[in-house]
């Protein structure tokens, strides 16, 4: 699917969100990545094979000073 050099990460890679944007619709809350992944503003994902990835927000780690 990807024609970029170097190629974007595939939809089944751990770093799939690093692929280039093909379409961006912030008013609708989603973006389409070059690898076919639909990325939603709540950080959920829909993979090309229909697999759903639940929203995953970074965990903030607080350390004592």
Secondary structure, DSSP 8 states (H G I E B T S, - for coil): ----SS----TTSTTGGGS-EEEEETTTTEEEETTS-EEETTS-EE-TTS-EE------------
